[in-house]
């Protein structure tokens, strides 16, 4: 799944120093979680049968996945669930519950049961962080659609940093500088950020009708325009009546950071195993990285980006 395991890094760092039983137990449990994810990914690859009208939301963590899942669901199901309705499912459920991850929610159960997905109302919408080449053959070979969202690595790293600090056991400690080194060397559960992004980028150029490549920054800057692009791509474009009738605005409002963060379900619930929903909503801003990066960190990540993306036509 990933080229290097972040958990192994924790193991290395911790066992060099303290060696307390409590820390060892926390690390073993992190290793177990990773092993379950690998099993879940293999199970997904083996068993998932794509339907021609499935939609897959792909991303690296902390790239705006929660948001894109909500926007996709609200758009595709807008005739069944009116976006301005007080009973809309997104008001009572986190978007990760409604749009489950293959590797966390669907195939990630500790009992290893292969779920029956055939009865989910169509079009079915799923999420994943798995790199493009590792998706199931059935996804590659079907007409299903994939939307990938990427985020500027500077902000994505800071978002990761806060997130992992919050969700990992307090006994697993690491500094911003250590985490930064791992990020720059490509240590990530779902592979180095450059290969995950470039895998989907290249594929989106080869098959633009199958893969829509989105950027968090563009979605923030012009949500209306990007949402229309999304609807068009998903073969459910907004009509003029819908646009003038405020349907697009209602979807944008329903899925906005402010609205979602304030929902009771997102203050107290838990949609993805060991992650509380409240940790999915931090600042939702562009450029927060400047508050954390030293000049040398800025230089280093810029160099990594130049080295890894310089040979491609991709730019952030
Ligand atoms: P920050 O940590 O920078 O605030 P993911 O959903 O892939 O885990 O990404 C999480 C990032 O997206 C977090 O960024 C989070 O605050 C932000 N986010 C969550 N919901 C959002 C929304 N509705 N609109 C914009 N950003 C959102």
py3Dmol code that shows the C-alpha trace and the ligand (Angstrom):
import py3Dmol

protein = """\
ATOM      1  CA  UNK A   1       0.000   0.000   0.000  1.00  0.00           C
ATOM      2  CA  UNK A   2       2.510   2.651   1.095  1.00  0.00           C
ATOM      3  CA  UNK A   3       6.142   2.633   0.104  1.00  0.00           C
ATOM      4  CA  UNK A   4       7.191   3.218   3.674  1.00  0.00           C
ATOM      5  CA  UNK A   5       5.139   2.891   6.811  1.00  0.00           C
ATOM      6  CA  UNK A   6       4.763   5.856   9.104  1.00  0.00           C
ATOM      7  CA  UNK A   7       4.114   3.463  11.940  1.00  0.00           C
ATOM      8  CA  UNK A   8       7.542   1.944  11.431  1.00  0.00           C
ATOM      9  CA  UNK A   9       8.979   5.399  11.902  1.00  0.00           C
ATOM     10  CA  UNK A  10       7.197   5.762  15.188  1.00  0.00           C
ATOM     11  CA  UNK A  11       8.463   2.371  16.242  1.00  0.00           C
ATOM     12  CA  UNK A  12      12.007   3.336  15.387  1.00  0.00           C
ATOM     13  CA  UNK A  13      11.896   6.671  17.133  1.00  0.00           C
ATOM     14  CA  UNK A  14      10.233   5.415  20.268  1.00  0.00           C
ATOM     15  CA  UNK A  15      12.181   2.207  20.763  1.00  0.00           C
ATOM     16  CA  UNK A  16      15.466   4.081  20.448  1.00  0.00           C
ATOM     17  CA  UNK A  17      14.639   6.197  23.430  1.00  0.00           C
ATOM     18  CA  UNK A  18      12.169   5.269  26.124  1.00  0.00           C
ATOM     19  CA  UNK A  19      11.021   1.652  25.815  1.00  0.00           C
ATOM     20  CA  UNK A  20       8.175   1.941  28.346  1.00  0.00           C
ATOM     21  CA  UNK A  21       5.564  -0.824  28.292  1.00  0.00           C
ATOM     22  CA  UNK A  22       2.735   1.659  27.746  1.00  0.00           C
ATOM     23  CA  UNK A  23       4.402   3.123  24.669  1.00  0.00           C
ATOM     24  CA  UNK A  24       5.197  -0.288  23.276  1.00  0.00           C
ATOM     25  CA  UNK A  25       1.571  -1.310  23.651  1.00  0.00           C
ATOM     26  CA  UNK A  26       0.378   1.846  21.888  1.00  0.00           C
ATOM     27  CA  UNK A  27       2.803   1.197  19.055  1.00  0.00           C
ATOM     28  CA  UNK A  28       1.784  -2.434  18.718  1.00  0.00           C
ATOM     29  CA  UNK A  29      -1.808  -1.340  18.469  1.00  0.00           C
ATOM     30  CA  UNK A  30      -0.818   1.171  15.733  1.00  0.00           C
ATOM     31  CA  UNK A  31       0.981  -1.646  13.887  1.00  0.00           C
ATOM     32  CA  UNK A  32      -2.124  -3.798  14.201  1.00  0.00           C
ATOM     33  CA  UNK A  33      -4.263  -1.007  12.754  1.00  0.00           C
ATOM     34  CA  UNK A  34      -1.907  -0.687   9.793  1.00  0.00           C
ATOM     35  CA  UNK A  35      -1.937  -4.423   9.218  1.00  0.00           C
ATOM     36  CA  UNK A  36      -5.753  -4.351   9.198  1.00  0.00           C
ATOM     37  CA  UNK A  37      -5.659  -1.596   6.591  1.00  0.00           C
ATOM     38  CA  UNK A  38      -3.377  -3.646   4.388  1.00  0.00           C
ATOM     39  CA  UNK A  39      -5.748  -6.618   4.724  1.00  0.00           C
ATOM     40  CA  UNK A  40      -8.695  -4.340   3.971  1.00  0.00           C
ATOM     41  CA  UNK A  41      -6.987  -3.022   0.837  1.00  0.00           C
ATOM     42  CA  UNK A  42      -6.229  -6.526  -0.392  1.00  0.00           C
ATOM     43  CA  UNK A  43      -9.796  -7.560   0.320  1.00  0.00           C
ATOM     44  CA  UNK A  44     -11.089  -4.529  -1.608  1.00  0.00           C
ATOM     45  CA  UNK A  45      -8.825  -5.333  -4.552  1.00  0.00           C
ATOM     46  CA  UNK A  46     -10.021  -8.928  -4.591  1.00  0.00           C
ATOM     47  CA  UNK A  47     -13.716  -8.510  -3.989  1.00  0.00           C
ATOM     48  CA  UNK A  48     -14.986  -5.092  -5.063  1.00  0.00           C
ATOM     49  CA  UNK A  49     -17.180  -5.270  -8.150  1.00  0.00           C
ATOM     50  CA  UNK A  50     -17.657  -1.846  -9.709  1.00  0.00           C
ATOM     51  CA  UNK A  51     -20.891  -0.902 -11.409  1.00  0.00           C
ATOM     52  CA  UNK A  52     -20.789   1.293 -14.503  1.00  0.00           C
ATOM     53  CA  UNK A  53     -22.405   4.209 -12.661  1.00  0.00           C
ATOM     54  CA  UNK A  54     -20.327   4.072  -9.456  1.00  0.00           C
ATOM     55  CA  UNK A  55     -18.530   7.203  -8.301  1.00  0.00           C
ATOM     56  CA  UNK A  56     -15.222   7.038  -6.440  1.00  0.00           C
ATOM     57  CA  UNK A  57     -13.884  10.026  -4.492  1.00  0.00           C
ATOM     58  CA  UNK A  58     -10.114   9.631  -4.296  1.00  0.00           C
ATOM     59  CA  UNK A  59      -7.554  11.736  -2.454  1.00  0.00           C
ATOM     60  CA  UNK A  60      -4.699  11.808  -0.052  1.00  0.00           C
ATOM     61  CA  UNK A  61      -5.864  12.444   3.511  1.00  0.00           C
ATOM     62  CA  UNK A  62      -6.230  16.107   4.498  1.00  0.00           C
ATOM     63  CA  UNK A  63      -6.880  17.280   0.962  1.00  0.00           C
ATOM     64  CA  UNK A  64     -10.557  18.178   1.302  1.00  0.00           C
ATOM     65  CA  UNK A  65     -12.035  14.668   1.055  1.00  0.00           C
ATOM     66  CA  UNK A  66     -14.760  15.294   3.647  1.00  0.00           C
ATOM     67  CA  UNK A  67     -15.881  18.324   1.657  1.00  0.00           C
ATOM     68  CA  UNK A  68     -15.784  16.709  -1.790  1.00  0.00           C
ATOM     69  CA  UNK A  69     -17.703  13.665  -0.540  1.00  0.00           C
ATOM     70  CA  UNK A  70     -20.435  15.972   0.751  1.00  0.00           C
ATOM     71  CA  UNK A  71     -20.543  18.022  -2.468  1.00  0.00           C
ATOM     72  CA  UNK A  72     -20.689  14.897  -4.633  1.00  0.00           C
ATOM     73  CA  UNK A  73     -23.448  13.284  -2.602  1.00  0.00           C
ATOM     74  CA  UNK A  74     -25.537  16.460  -2.373  1.00  0.00           C
ATOM     75  CA  UNK A  75     -25.194  17.044  -6.119  1.00  0.00           C
ATOM     76  CA  UNK A  76     -25.818  13.539  -7.399  1.00  0.00           C
ATOM     77  CA  UNK A  77     -28.739  12.840  -5.052  1.00  0.00           C
ATOM     78  CA  UNK A  78     -30.296  16.307  -5.224  1.00  0.00           C
ATOM     79  CA  UNK A  79     -33.555  15.058  -6.712  1.00  0.00           C
ATOM     80  CA  UNK A  80     -34.003  12.544  -3.900  1.00  0.00           C
ATOM     81  CA  UNK A  81     -32.754  14.816  -1.113  1.00  0.00           C
ATOM     82  CA  UNK A  82     -33.532  18.510  -1.611  1.00  0.00           C
ATOM     83  CA  UNK A  83     -30.350  20.393  -0.642  1.00  0.00           C
ATOM     84  CA  UNK A  84     -32.239  23.088   1.282  1.00  0.00           C
ATOM     85  CA  UNK A  85     -34.316  20.540   3.212  1.00  0.00           C
ATOM     86  CA  UNK A  86     -34.084  20.470   7.003  1.00  0.00           C
ATOM     87  CA  UNK A  87     -33.954  16.664   6.810  1.00  0.00           C
ATOM     88  CA  UNK A  88     -31.065  16.350   4.422  1.00  0.00           C
ATOM     89  CA  UNK A  89     -28.894  13.311   5.328  1.00  0.00           C
ATOM     90  CA  UNK A  90     -25.782  15.501   5.500  1.00  0.00           C
ATOM     91  CA  UNK A  91     -27.324  17.348   8.447  1.00  0.00           C
ATOM     92  CA  UNK A  92     -27.482  14.151  10.474  1.00  0.00           C
ATOM     93  CA  UNK A  93     -24.561  12.133   9.199  1.00  0.00           C
ATOM     94  CA  UNK A  94     -20.955  12.905   8.477  1.00  0.00           C
ATOM     95  CA  UNK A  95     -20.071  12.627   4.783  1.00  0.00           C
ATOM     96  CA  UNK A  96     -17.724   9.711   5.538  1.00  0.00           C
ATOM     97  CA  UNK A  97     -20.696   7.728   6.869  1.00  0.00           C
ATOM     98  CA  UNK A  98     -22.706   8.483   3.742  1.00  0.00           C
ATOM     99  CA  UNK A  99     -19.770   7.989   1.385  1.00  0.00           C
ATOM    100  CA  UNK A 100     -17.730   5.220   3.018  1.00  0.00           C
ATOM    101  CA  UNK A 101     -14.058   4.471   2.421  1.00  0.00           C
ATOM    102  CA  UNK A 102     -13.214   1.116   0.874  1.00  0.00           C
ATOM    103  CA  UNK A 103     -10.220   0.629   3.132  1.00  0.00           C
ATOM    104  CA  UNK A 104     -11.630   1.963   6.413  1.00  0.00           C
ATOM    105  CA  UNK A 105     -15.386   1.441   6.467  1.00  0.00           C
ATOM    106  CA  UNK A 106     -16.295  -1.210   3.930  1.00  0.00           C
ATOM    107  CA  UNK A 107     -13.502  -3.753   3.940  1.00  0.00           C
ATOM    108  CA  UNK A 108     -11.816  -2.582   7.139  1.00  0.00           C
ATOM    109  CA  UNK A 109     -13.893  -4.498   9.684  1.00  0.00           C
ATOM    110  CA  UNK A 110     -11.964  -6.541  12.211  1.00  0.00           C
ATOM    111  CA  UNK A 111     -14.252  -9.509  11.492  1.00  0.00           C
ATOM    112  CA  UNK A 112     -13.073  -9.487   7.851  1.00  0.00           C
ATOM    113  CA  UNK A 113     -16.593 -10.075   6.522  1.00  0.00           C
ATOM    114  CA  UNK A 114     -17.013  -9.327   2.798  1.00  0.00           C
ATOM    115  CA  UNK A 115     -19.987  -6.943   2.636  1.00  0.00           C
ATOM    116  CA  UNK A 116     -22.849  -7.132   0.182  1.00  0.00           C
ATOM    117  CA  UNK A 117     -22.796  -3.788  -1.618  1.00  0.00           C
ATOM    118  CA  UNK A 118     -25.283  -4.723  -4.317  1.00  0.00           C
ATOM    119  CA  UNK A 119     -28.263  -3.227  -2.511  1.00  0.00           C
ATOM    120  CA  UNK A 120     -26.819   0.282  -2.022  1.00  0.00           C
ATOM    121  CA  UNK A 121     -28.970   2.774  -3.968  1.00  0.00           C
ATOM    122  CA  UNK A 122     -27.379   3.774  -7.252  1.00  0.00           C
ATOM    123  CA  UNK A 123     -25.353   5.627  -8.119  1.00  0.00           C
ATOM    124  CA  UNK A 124     -23.165   4.315  -5.313  1.00  0.00           C
ATOM    125  CA  UNK A 125     -20.490   6.706  -4.046  1.00  0.00           C
ATOM    126  CA  UNK A 126     -17.333   5.463  -2.336  1.00  0.00           C
ATOM    127  CA  UNK A 127     -14.141   7.031  -1.054  1.00  0.00           C
ATOM    128  CA  UNK A 128     -10.521   5.924  -1.050  1.00  0.00           C
ATOM    129  CA  UNK A 129      -6.970   7.078  -0.434  1.00  0.00           C
ATOM    130  CA  UNK A 130      -5.504   4.115  -2.291  1.00  0.00           C
ATOM    131  CA  UNK A 131      -3.089   5.067  -5.114  1.00  0.00           C
ATOM    132  CA  UNK A 132      -4.469   4.835  -8.645  1.00  0.00           C
ATOM    133  CA  UNK A 133      -2.490   1.768  -9.776  1.00  0.00           C
ATOM    134  CA  UNK A 134      -3.647  -0.155  -6.693  1.00  0.00           C
ATOM    135  CA  UNK A 135      -7.375   0.349  -7.254  1.00  0.00           C
ATOM    136  CA  UNK A 136      -9.287  -2.841  -8.008  1.00  0.00           C
ATOM    137  CA  UNK A 137      -9.215  -4.115 -11.597  1.00  0.00           C
ATOM    138  CA  UNK A 138     -12.945  -3.792 -11.618  1.00  0.00           C
ATOM    139  CA  UNK A 139     -12.667  -0.017 -11.113  1.00  0.00           C
ATOM    140  CA  UNK A 140     -10.025   0.266 -13.811  1.00  0.00           C
ATOM    141  CA  UNK A 141     -12.071  -1.783 -16.239  1.00  0.00           C
ATOM    142  CA  UNK A 142     -15.550  -0.359 -15.638  1.00  0.00           C
ATOM    143  CA  UNK A 143     -17.059   2.926 -16.768  1.00  0.00           C
ATOM    144  CA  UNK A 144     -17.311   4.185 -13.215  1.00  0.00           C
ATOM    145  CA  UNK A 145     -16.117   7.726 -12.531  1.00  0.00           C
ATOM    146  CA  UNK A 146     -13.334   8.876 -10.240  1.00  0.00           C
ATOM    147  CA  UNK A 147     -12.935  12.373  -8.791  1.00  0.00           C
ATOM    148  CA  UNK A 148      -9.540  13.072  -7.249  1.00  0.00           C
ATOM    149  CA  UNK A 149      -8.872  16.074  -5.039  1.00  0.00           C
ATOM    150  CA  UNK A 150      -5.370  17.254  -4.269  1.00  0.00           C
ATOM    151  CA  UNK A 151      -4.092  20.010  -2.017  1.00  0.00           C
ATOM    152  CA  UNK A 152      -0.967  22.115  -1.927  1.00  0.00           C
ATOM    153  CA  UNK A 153       1.629  20.031   0.009  1.00  0.00           C
ATOM    154  CA  UNK A 154       2.476  22.940   2.337  1.00  0.00           C
ATOM    155  CA  UNK A 155      -1.067  23.154   3.704  1.00  0.00           C
ATOM    156  CA  UNK A 156      -1.635  19.419   3.387  1.00  0.00           C
ATOM    157  CA  UNK A 157       1.395  18.714   5.578  1.00  0.00           C
ATOM    158  CA  UNK A 158       0.284  21.140   8.297  1.00  0.00           C
ATOM    159  CA  UNK A 159      -3.207  19.681   8.231  1.00  0.00           C
ATOM    160  CA  UNK A 160      -1.691  16.178   8.580  1.00  0.00           C
ATOM    161  CA  UNK A 161       0.495  17.306  11.402  1.00  0.00           C
ATOM    162  CA  UNK A 162      -2.419  18.615  13.454  1.00  0.00           C
ATOM    163  CA  UNK A 163      -4.558  15.631  12.606  1.00  0.00           C
ATOM    164  CA  UNK A 164      -2.064  12.937  13.591  1.00  0.00           C
ATOM    165  CA  UNK A 165      -1.082  14.785  16.738  1.00  0.00           C
ATOM    166  CA  UNK A 166      -4.751  14.709  17.709  1.00  0.00           C
ATOM    167  CA  UNK A 167      -5.732  11.169  16.769  1.00  0.00           C
ATOM    168  CA  UNK A 168      -2.650   9.152  17.710  1.00  0.00           C
ATOM    169  CA  UNK A 169      -2.264   7.930  21.294  1.00  0.00           C
ATOM    170  CA  UNK A 170      -0.580  10.527  23.490  1.00  0.00           C
ATOM    171  CA  UNK A 171       2.245   8.065  24.095  1.00  0.00           C
ATOM    172  CA  UNK A 172       3.226   8.331  20.419  1.00  0.00           C
ATOM    173  CA  UNK A 173       5.175  11.566  20.289  1.00  0.00           C
ATOM    174  CA  UNK A 174       6.957  13.211  17.390  1.00  0.00           C
ATOM    175  CA  UNK A 175       8.056  16.735  16.584  1.00  0.00           C
ATOM    176  CA  UNK A 176       6.967  18.934  13.688  1.00  0.00           C
ATOM    177  CA  UNK A 177      10.498  18.617  12.298  1.00  0.00           C
ATOM    178  CA  UNK A 178      10.454  14.804  12.449  1.00  0.00           C
ATOM    179  CA  UNK A 179       7.043  14.600  10.804  1.00  0.00           C
ATOM    180  CA  UNK A 180       8.272  17.033   8.144  1.00  0.00           C
ATOM    181  CA  UNK A 181      11.276  14.832   7.345  1.00  0.00           C
ATOM    182  CA  UNK A 182       9.002  11.797   6.892  1.00  0.00           C
ATOM    183  CA  UNK A 183       6.660  13.785   4.674  1.00  0.00           C
ATOM    184  CA  UNK A 184       9.529  14.991   2.483  1.00  0.00           C
ATOM    185  CA  UNK A 185      10.995  11.511   2.167  1.00  0.00           C
ATOM    186  CA  UNK A 186       7.614  10.112   1.147  1.00  0.00           C
ATOM    187  CA  UNK A 187       6.717   8.252   4.314  1.00  0.00           C
ATOM    188  CA  UNK A 188       2.966   8.010   4.203  1.00  0.00           C
ATOM    189  CA  UNK A 189       0.292   5.352   4.660  1.00  0.00           C
ATOM    190  CA  UNK A 190      -0.825   5.858   1.069  1.00  0.00           C
ATOM    191  CA  UNK A 191       2.548   6.374  -0.542  1.00  0.00           C
ATOM    192  CA  UNK A 192       4.614   9.521  -1.116  1.00  0.00           C
ATOM    193  CA  UNK A 193       2.389  12.500  -1.857  1.00  0.00           C
ATOM    194  CA  UNK A 194       3.996  13.031  -5.259  1.00  0.00           C
ATOM    195  CA  UNK A 195       3.326   9.517  -6.544  1.00  0.00           C
ATOM    196  CA  UNK A 196      -0.263   9.490  -5.251  1.00  0.00           C
ATOM    197  CA  UNK A 197      -0.991  12.852  -6.917  1.00  0.00           C
ATOM    198  CA  UNK A 198       0.882  12.167 -10.149  1.00  0.00           C
ATOM    199  CA  UNK A 199      -0.725   8.720 -10.495  1.00  0.00           C
ATOM    200  CA  UNK A 200      -4.186  10.270 -10.646  1.00  0.00           C
ATOM    201  CA  UNK A 201      -3.006  13.315 -12.605  1.00  0.00           C
ATOM    202  CA  UNK A 202      -1.537  11.263 -15.442  1.00  0.00           C
ATOM    203  CA  UNK A 203      -4.564   8.966 -15.474  1.00  0.00           C
ATOM    204  CA  UNK A 204      -6.910  11.966 -15.630  1.00  0.00           C
ATOM    205  CA  UNK A 205      -5.132  13.178 -18.739  1.00  0.00           C
ATOM    206  CA  UNK A 206      -5.317   9.744 -20.363  1.00  0.00           C
ATOM    207  CA  UNK A 207      -9.004   9.261 -19.552  1.00  0.00           C
ATOM    208  CA  UNK A 208     -10.604  12.667 -18.844  1.00  0.00           C
ATOM    209  CA  UNK A 209     -14.123  11.250 -19.039  1.00  0.00           C
ATOM    210  CA  UNK A 210     -13.337   8.769 -16.297  1.00  0.00           C
ATOM    211  CA  UNK A 211     -11.190  10.831 -13.934  1.00  0.00           C
ATOM    212  CA  UNK A 212     -11.772  14.431 -12.908  1.00  0.00           C
ATOM    213  CA  UNK A 213      -8.783  16.022 -11.207  1.00  0.00           C
ATOM    214  CA  UNK A 214      -9.671  18.751  -8.711  1.00  0.00           C
ATOM    215  CA  UNK A 215      -7.644  21.072  -6.507  1.00  0.00           C
ATOM    216  CA  UNK A 216      -8.717  22.144  -3.007  1.00  0.00           C
ATOM    217  CA  UNK A 217      -7.542  25.688  -3.666  1.00  0.00           C
ATOM    218  CA  UNK A 218      -9.615  26.013  -6.846  1.00  0.00           C
ATOM    219  CA  UNK A 219     -12.644  24.531  -5.145  1.00  0.00           C
ATOM    220  CA  UNK A 220     -12.291  27.122  -2.367  1.00  0.00           C
ATOM    221  CA  UNK A 221     -11.652  30.012  -4.735  1.00  0.00           C
ATOM    222  CA  UNK A 222     -14.549  29.324  -7.086  1.00  0.00           C
ATOM    223  CA  UNK A 223     -16.856  26.742  -5.581  1.00  0.00           C
ATOM    224  CA  UNK A 224     -19.758  27.588  -7.881  1.00  0.00           C
ATOM    225  CA  UNK A 225     -17.736  27.092 -11.065  1.00  0.00           C
ATOM    226  CA  UNK A 226     -16.088  23.901  -9.797  1.00  0.00           C
ATOM    227  CA  UNK A 227     -19.392  22.440  -8.629  1.00  0.00           C
ATOM    228  CA  UNK A 228     -20.892  22.943 -12.064  1.00  0.00           C
ATOM    229  CA  UNK A 229     -17.837  21.174 -13.507  1.00  0.00           C
ATOM    230  CA  UNK A 230     -18.388  18.309 -11.056  1.00  0.00           C
ATOM    231  CA  UNK A 231     -22.075  17.981 -11.954  1.00  0.00           C
ATOM    232  CA  UNK A 232     -21.256  18.021 -15.660  1.00  0.00           C
ATOM    233  CA  UNK A 233     -18.594  15.358 -15.185  1.00  0.00           C
ATOM    234  CA  UNK A 234     -20.997  13.172 -13.214  1.00  0.00           C
ATOM    235  CA  UNK A 235     -23.565  13.409 -16.014  1.00  0.00           C
ATOM    236  CA  UNK A 236     -26.036  15.362 -13.911  1.00  0.00           C
ATOM    237  CA  UNK A 237     -25.479  18.992 -14.987  1.00  0.00           C
ATOM    238  CA  UNK A 238     -27.499  21.712 -13.285  1.00  0.00           C
ATOM    239  CA  UNK A 239     -30.323  23.083 -15.396  1.00  0.00           C
ATOM    240  CA  UNK A 240     -30.807  26.833 -15.819  1.00  0.00           C
ATOM    241  CA  UNK A 241     -33.895  26.608 -13.605  1.00  0.00           C
ATOM    242  CA  UNK A 242     -31.901  24.906 -10.889  1.00  0.00           C
ATOM    243  CA  UNK A 243     -29.172  27.516 -11.116  1.00  0.00           C
ATOM    244  CA  UNK A 244     -31.552  30.464 -10.995  1.00  0.00           C
ATOM    245  CA  UNK A 245     -33.603  28.689  -8.339  1.00  0.00           C
ATOM    246  CA  UNK A 246     -30.636  28.593  -5.966  1.00  0.00           C
ATOM    247  CA  UNK A 247     -29.942  24.835  -6.003  1.00  0.00           C
ATOM    248  CA  UNK A 248     -26.199  25.302  -6.515  1.00  0.00           C
ATOM    249  CA  UNK A 249     -26.052  27.882  -3.723  1.00  0.00           C
ATOM    250  CA  UNK A 250     -27.980  25.557  -1.404  1.00  0.00           C
ATOM    251  CA  UNK A 251     -25.505  22.732  -2.018  1.00  0.00           C
ATOM    252  CA  UNK A 252     -22.538  25.029  -1.436  1.00  0.00           C
ATOM    253  CA  UNK A 253     -24.101  26.294   1.790  1.00  0.00           C
ATOM    254  CA  UNK A 254     -25.023  22.794   3.003  1.00  0.00           C
ATOM    255  CA  UNK A 255     -21.453  21.576   2.483  1.00  0.00           C
ATOM    256  CA  UNK A 256     -19.654  24.696   3.674  1.00  0.00           C
ATOM    257  CA  UNK A 257     -16.960  24.395   6.314  1.00  0.00           C
ATOM    258  CA  UNK A 258     -18.861  26.640   8.714  1.00  0.00           C
ATOM    259  CA  UNK A 259     -22.099  24.719   8.379  1.00  0.00           C
ATOM    260  CA  UNK A 260     -20.556  21.262   8.629  1.00  0.00           C
ATOM    261  CA  UNK A 261     -18.289  22.116  11.547  1.00  0.00           C
ATOM    262  CA  UNK A 262     -21.240  23.376  13.590  1.00  0.00           C
ATOM    263  CA  UNK A 263     -23.436  20.307  13.120  1.00  0.00           C
ATOM    264  CA  UNK A 264     -24.028  18.244  16.228  1.00  0.00           C
ATOM    265  CA  UNK A 265     -23.031  15.056  14.388  1.00  0.00           C
ATOM    266  CA  UNK A 266     -19.683  16.622  13.531  1.00  0.00           C
ATOM    267  CA  UNK A 267     -19.060  17.798  17.062  1.00  0.00           C
ATOM    268  CA  UNK A 268     -19.647  14.462  18.734  1.00  0.00           C
ATOM    269  CA  UNK A 269     -19.857  11.608  16.217  1.00  0.00           C
ATOM    270  CA  UNK A 270     -17.338   9.153  14.824  1.00  0.00           C
ATOM    271  CA  UNK A 271     -17.589   8.164  11.147  1.00  0.00           C
ATOM    272  CA  UNK A 272     -14.223   6.563  10.500  1.00  0.00           C
ATOM    273  CA  UNK A 273     -13.212   3.998  13.107  1.00  0.00           C
ATOM    274  CA  UNK A 274     -10.842   5.661  15.558  1.00  0.00           C
ATOM    275  CA  UNK A 275     -11.321   9.257  14.273  1.00  0.00           C
ATOM    276  CA  UNK A 276     -13.809  11.604  15.909  1.00  0.00           C
ATOM    277  CA  UNK A 277     -15.644  13.764  13.365  1.00  0.00           C
ATOM    278  CA  UNK A 278     -14.640  16.983  15.108  1.00  0.00           C
ATOM    279  CA  UNK A 279     -11.017  16.374  14.080  1.00  0.00           C
ATOM    280  CA  UNK A 280     -12.012  16.522  10.417  1.00  0.00           C
ATOM    281  CA  UNK A 281     -12.793  20.218  10.648  1.00  0.00           C
ATOM    282  CA  UNK A 282      -9.922  22.431  11.738  1.00  0.00           C
ATOM    283  CA  UNK A 283      -9.519  25.751   9.886  1.00  0.00           C
ATOM    284  CA  UNK A 284     -10.403  24.980   6.286  1.00  0.00           C
ATOM    285  CA  UNK A 285      -8.133  27.766   5.013  1.00  0.00           C
ATOM    286  CA  UNK A 286      -5.504  28.234   2.351  1.00  0.00           C
ATOM    287  CA  UNK A 287      -2.035  29.326   3.452  1.00  0.00           C
ATOM    288  CA  UNK A 288      -2.044  28.376   7.133  1.00  0.00           C
ATOM    289  CA  UNK A 289       1.352  26.753   6.566  1.00  0.00           C
ATOM    290  CA  UNK A 290       3.109  30.129   6.815  1.00  0.00           C
ATOM    291  CA  UNK A 291       2.391  30.092  10.539  1.00  0.00           C
ATOM    292  CA  UNK A 292       4.450  26.916  10.993  1.00  0.00           C
ATOM    293  CA  UNK A 293       7.181  26.670   8.369  1.00  0.00           C
ATOM    294  CA  UNK A 294      10.714  27.910   9.028  1.00  0.00           C
ATOM    295  CA  UNK A 295      12.636  29.304   6.018  1.00  0.00           C
ATOM    296  CA  UNK A 296      14.622  26.066   5.761  1.00  0.00           C
ATOM    297  CA  UNK A 297      11.444  23.959   5.745  1.00  0.00           C
ATOM    298  CA  UNK A 298      10.025  26.156   2.989  1.00  0.00           C
ATOM    299  CA  UNK A 299      13.189  25.730   0.976  1.00  0.00           C
ATOM    300  CA  UNK A 300      13.279  21.984   1.496  1.00  0.00           C
ATOM    301  CA  UNK A 301       9.653  21.282   0.539  1.00  0.00           C
ATOM    302  CA  UNK A 302       9.933  23.608  -2.472  1.00  0.00           C
ATOM    303  CA  UNK A 303      12.938  21.579  -3.613  1.00  0.00           C
ATOM    304  CA  UNK A 304      11.108  18.277  -3.143  1.00  0.00           C
ATOM    305  CA  UNK A 305       8.190  19.610  -5.168  1.00  0.00           C
ATOM    306  CA  UNK A 306      10.500  20.849  -7.910  1.00  0.00           C
ATOM    307  CA  UNK A 307      12.357  17.542  -7.990  1.00  0.00           C
ATOM    308  CA  UNK A 308       9.267  15.326  -8.005  1.00  0.00           C
ATOM    309  CA  UNK A 309       6.906  17.387 -10.162  1.00  0.00           C
ATOM    310  CA  UNK A 310       9.431  19.281 -12.310  1.00  0.00           C
ATOM    311  CA  UNK A 311       9.436  16.603 -15.015  1.00  0.00           C
ATOM    312  CA  UNK A 312       5.639  16.669 -15.333  1.00  0.00           C
ATOM    313  CA  UNK A 313       3.198  19.291 -16.564  1.00  0.00           C
ATOM    314  CA  UNK A 314       1.532  19.353 -13.140  1.00  0.00           C
ATOM    315  CA  UNK A 315       1.689  22.444 -10.958  1.00  0.00           C
ATOM    316  CA  UNK A 316       0.078  23.358  -7.655  1.00  0.00           C
TER     317      UNK A 316
END
"""
ligand_1 = """\
27
LIG
P -7.239 22.058 7.756
O -6.608 21.063 8.672
O -6.214 22.851 6.999
O -8.235 22.926 8.405
P -9.828 15.729 4.631
O -11.286 15.893 4.591
O -9.262 15.199 3.344
O -9.367 14.981 5.825
O -9.203 17.193 4.727
C -9.295 17.905 5.918
C -9.025 19.373 5.636
O -10.153 19.910 4.921
C -8.908 20.148 6.920
O -8.043 21.252 6.630
C -10.347 20.581 7.132
O -10.493 21.662 8.009
C -10.769 20.933 5.717
N -12.217 20.872 5.502
C -13.107 20.004 6.045
N -14.346 20.284 5.626
C -14.244 21.334 4.788
C -15.215 22.107 4.058
N -16.498 21.819 4.107
N -14.742 23.120 3.314
C -13.425 23.434 3.252
N -12.480 22.752 3.944
C -12.878 21.718 4.693
"""
view = py3Dmol.view(width=600, height=400)
view.addModel(protein, "pdb")
view.setStyle({"model": 0}, {"cartoon": {"style": "trace"}})
view.addModel(ligand_1, "xyz")
view.setStyle({"model": 1}, {"stick": {}})
view.zoomTo()
view.show()
